[in-house]
């Protein structure tokens, strides 16, 4: 998986919880909800890896061994590649003093792509031209076909990535603040977790049969959780005091102030400026802030009425236009019949 694919997957997940229209407080709340969902899914997968038994499709010793090491999601990918390697044929095509090149192709079918598996003689390291091991972290079907031809029952350690195994989390512990990582020499943390899971599942199965047993286990678990919280509080405080004064912290998140971005050509408007409406202007009289427009302007109303009367009389033929001459010059005479 490339870095861009990781970013796209992360963006598509968080888009279901947050959006650009959220305030800062809503964003923090929704972001915490998304993180809680991620942690819940991770704990659910860890529980399945520890307690569920994986189904095997073949009798290969390699499949049985990797089912104990890989997580469920990674083992499903590896199992599919291991199951497909029987449909491929391995033929040696070139060999020199440093390496051996094998051509891997399907037994049935023509015109299919041929992969090259290169084996380094000095280090005995195998790599394939499909680059699946470099990209996904698990051996491809072409490399597994080569191992099957060489009768390799168990997958070599250099092809098993530690981060895909069930015990990848057993070697590190992170405190509540997310820092202070320390190494653990053995795998006691994973062993204790598995033992507690088995005891808890056995206790619940035995108690759910009767109502008295259910009530007893409920009280037992409630008292146990309370006692663990008290133990954790004493260990954090060093020596617990009899009187504890609660500290009230009021954390309020507010929206950040608007700032002008570098290179912005326009002035940022405030909330009052955005809420204020633009004053209306009449195109007839040219006044601003009036309640009328050009259609019902009082100054233009008389002119429109006169034009309407003249047009009506012209259509009726009762309006005559004439011209008279006097000392001052010609003049136009309009009259009604």
N, C-alpha and C positions, 0 to 999 in steps of 0.2 A: 504494500500500500504506500503510495506516494504522499508527500506532505500536503499537496493540494487536495487529495482525496480525503485526508483526515480533516482538513479545514471545512470541506463541503459537508461531510458527515456531521461535524460539530455544529455548523450553521443550521443545517436542516433540523437537528434535534432541538436547539434552543429557540428556533423560530416558532415552535409550537407553544412556547411559554411566554416569550417577551416579544414586544414590537416597538417600533419607533415612536408610537403614540403614548407609551407609558411614562409616568412621572418617575422621578428618582426613587421614591419610596416603593412604588409598584414594581419597578425594575428589580430592586434588591429582594423584595418578597418573592417575586416569580423566579428569580435566579436561584434563590435558596431552595425553592420547591423543585426546580429542575435538578439541582445537585443531590437533593434527597432521593429523587427518583433514580438517578444514576447509581447512588450507593446501594439502594434497595435491590436493583437489578444485579449488581455485582455480588451482593451477599446471597441472593437467590441462586446465582450460578455457582458460587463457591459451595453452597449446600448441596447442589446436585452433583458436583464433582466429587464430593466426599462420600455421599450416601448412596447415590444411584449406581447401579451396575450396568456397564455398557454392553451392548449386543455385538457379538462377533459374527462376521460373515464367512470366515474361512478358518482353516486349521493352521495358518501360518504362525510360527512362534513369535515372529516380529509383531504381528497384530496383537497378540495377547500381552506382550511386554509393553508395547506403547499404550495400550488401554489403561495400564497402571500408572503411566507417567504423564501422558498428555491430559489436558482438560477436555471436557466433552466437546466443545466447539471445535477445537483444533484436531481432536481425534476423528471427528466426522470427516474433515477434509483429508486427513491422512488415510483413513480407511477407504475413501473413494479412490484415491490415487493407487493404493495398494491393490485394490480389487481390479483396477483397469490395467495393471502391468502385465497380466496374463495374455492380453490381446496384442502384445508387441513382440517383435523379433529383434534380437541384437546380433549384428554382424560386424566383425572387425574389418576396417577399411584401410587403415594406415597405422604404421608403427615405426618408431625410431628409438634412439637410445634414451630419450627423455620422456616420451609420452606415447599413449596408445589411443587411437580414435576409433570409436564404434558408431555405426549408423543404426538408429533405432526407428522402426516404422511398424505400422500395423500389419498383421498377418493377412487379413482380408481387406480388399479395397485397393484401388489403383489411383494414382495421381495424388496421393496424400502427402503431406509434408513429412520430410525425413529430418529427424533431430540427430545432433551429434553429441555424443557423450565422450568427454576427454578425461583420461586417467593419467595423472602424473606419477611416474614410476618412483621418483625419489621420496615423495611424501605420501603416495597412495591416495591422493585426494581426487575426488570425482566431481566434475561439474558438467552441466548440461547447457545446450544452446538456448533452451527455452527460458532460462533464468528464473524459474519459479522459486528455487530455494533462496536466491538472493532477494527476491521480492516478497514472498509470503512467509518464508522461514521454515518450510517443510519440504522434504524431498519430493521431486516430481515422479511421475509414473515411469519416465525413461531411466532415471537413476535407479529406481526400484527394480526395473527389468534387468539392469546390469547386476545388481546385488543378487537377484534371483538366479541369474545364470552362474554367478560365482559361488552360489550356495552359501550366502551370508544370512544366517538365521536372525541375528540381532543387529539393529541399526547402530552403526558406530557413533561414538559420543560426539564427534565433531559435527554431526548432522542433527543433533538434538539441541535446540535452543532452550536455555534455562527459563526464559520468560513465558514459554508455552506449557510448562509443567505445572502440576498441581501444587507442588511445594515451593513455588516461586515467592510466595508471601511469607514463608516460614522463617526466612533468614533475616527479616528486618522488622523492626517495631517502631511506630511513629507515635509520639505523644499527642495529647489533646490539641495542642497549638499547631500541629503540623510540622514541627521541627524536632530536633534532638533525635535523629535516627541513630540507632546503634545496632551492631551486628550480633547475632546469636550463633554460638558455635555449633549447637546441635539443633535438631528439629523437634524439640520438646513442645513448642507452642502448638504446632499442628497436631501432635499426638494428644495433648491435653484437650484440644478442641474436639477432636474426633471422639475421645472417651466421654466428654460431657454431652455431646450430641446423642450418643448411643444411650447413656443413662437417662437423659431427658425424654427421648422417644419411648423407651421402655416404661418409664414412669407414667407418661401420658396415656399410653395404650392400656395399662393396667387400671388406671384410675377412671377412665371414661366409661367403664362398664356399669358402675353403680353411681348413684347420686352422692352417697356418703364419701366415696373415694374421690369424686370430682371436687367436692367441697373441701376435703382435706388437702388435696394437692393445690387448690387455689389459695388456701390460707398459707400453706407452706411456701409457695413461690412468692406470695406477697411479702411475707416476713423475711424471706431470703433476700429479695430485692432491697428492702428497707435496710437490712443489716449491711449489705454490700455498699450502699450509699453512705452509711455512717462510717464504715471502714475507710472508704475513699476520702471522706471529708477529714477524718482524723489524720490520715497519712499526708494529706496536702497541708494541713495546718501545723503539723509537727506534734504539738500538744494541744488537744482540744480544750477550750475553756467552757465553763459551765454557762456563762452568759455570753450570748452572741448578739450583737446589734446589727440588724439588717441594714444594708446600704442600698439606698434607692438611687438608681441611675436612670435619668431621663434622657434617652437618646432619640432625638427627633431629626429626621432627615428632611431637608427642604430642597426644592428645586434650585439648581445653580443659577447665578445671575447671568444675564445675557452680556456677552462681550463681543467686541467687534473683531471679526476674523481678519487676519493679515491679508491685504490685497483686496478687501471688500470696497467696492466703489460707492455703495449706498449707505446712508445712515440707518442704524437699527432703530426701529420705532418701539416705543413702550406700549404697555397695555392700554393706557388711556388714549393714546394716539390711534391705536388700532380700533378701539371701540368707537371713537368719534366718527360720525358720518360726514361725508363730503357735502358742503352746502349746495343746494339746488339752484341752478341759474336758468332764467327764462331767455330763450333765444329771440323772443319778440321785442320786449322792452329792454333787455340787457341787464336787468336787475338780478342780484344774487340774494338767496335766502327767502325767496317768495314761494307762496304755496300754489301758484299757478304756473302754467307753461305756455308755449306759443299757441296752443289750440284755444285756450280760454283767457288769453291776456286781455285785460280791459282796454288797453290802448289800441289793440288791433281789432277789437270786437266791432267798433263802428265802421272801420274800413272794410272788414269782411262783409258786414251787412249791406253796405252800399254796393259793393261789387255783386252781391247776390241779387239785389233788386234790379240792377242794370241788366244783368244777364237774363233774368226772368222776362223783363219787358222786351228785350231784344228777341227772345224766342217767340213772344206773342205778337211782335210786329207793331207795338204801340210806342216804341221809343224811336225818336228821329234825331238825327244828327245833321246839323246844317252849318253853313259858314256865312258870316256876314263881314262886310268891309266898312271900315270907318276911317277917320283921320289917323287914328293911332295904328292902324294895320288890321289884318284879318283876325277874326276870332271865331271860335267854335261855339255853336249854340246847341244845347241839348234840351229837349222838351218832351213832355208826355202828352199824348192825346187825351 
